[in-house]
Each structure stands twice: as C-alpha cells, then as structure tokens.
C-alpha cells in the first residue's frame, strides 16, 4: 500500500477490533469453514462482516487514519494478494464490502452541516442549541472535538447564569473549529 501502509494496517486492526467491540462471538466462525453452518447462521456471519467493515473503517477514521479514501483499494489488494474470487463463501462480496465503506463516508459527510450549524449557533451565543448540535454529533461521530465543543457550549450557557460579581473572571474558552468530520484535521 506504499505511503498508505499505516492507514491499511489501521483498517485491518480496526476491523478485527470491531468484531470484539460489537461482541461478534460466534464460536469457531472465524477459524473454520462456513460450509456446515445453517443458512440463518451464515446470514448472521455475513452481517457481522459488513458491520465490522463499516465500524472498523469508522474507528480507523476516528483514530486519525485515512481509512475511507483507501478502503476500496485495500479490499482490492487483499483479494488480489490472497487470490480470492470476488465472492468468497461465507463473506460479503468484494463489491458489498467496498459499497459499505462508501456508504459510511456519505453518512459522515451528511453530518458536516450539523457541525457547521453548531459552530454558527455558538458564535451567535445560542449555546444551548449549539450544545444540542454537538451532542447529536457525539452519537454519530464520537470524536474529541465534538465532546469538547459540547462541553464548552454548556459551560458558556452556565456562565450566562452568573453576573459579573458572582463570576468576575474571564475564562480562556475557545471553540474548536477544526474537525476530522469536515476534513479540517486537528
């Protein structure tokens, strides 16, 4: 993968970690042939693989790796390197795996207007509404800048409840306008 080798490694590790974090504990399903599994169990296994692909790509992205841009190329390289056909028995097709990553990227891109709305609301001193935007994003894109912005929006909302005598100090509070969500990397 050349210059993207660390991104690729992050993708592979995050895929396997996603199996763990999503409790994909189907005894023997990863070490043995899927030929003897029932159709229902095969369907569950396929769903777990797609979920691990999607979640793993997202985890790698949250960790700061360029996962979405290389996901399709990595899958192509893995299939080519191991001589896999496009459809491996017991796994989603290569096309389905690549499509899942692109769908996740599209979903993340749809969240950018929510981030920008929160930024504008914060600037206009609508702190409660700005916090709502960032809390919504935390549920979809749990990154450090979303937690930080939600926290400072709530802090600014609380500071507004005090007068100058009760709270005579100025606090060095700054909004984090950079986000991996928008491509403006911290």
Secondary structure, DSSP 8 states (H G I E B T S, - for coil): -GGGHHHHHHHHHHHHHHHHHTT---TTTTTS-STTS-HHHHHHHHHHHHHHHHHHHHHHHHTT--HHHHHHHHHHHHHHHTT--SS-TTS--HHHHHHHHHHHHHHHHTTHHHHHHHHHHHHTT-HHHHHHHHHHHHHHS--HHHHHHHHHHHHHHHHTTS-TTT------------BTTTTB--
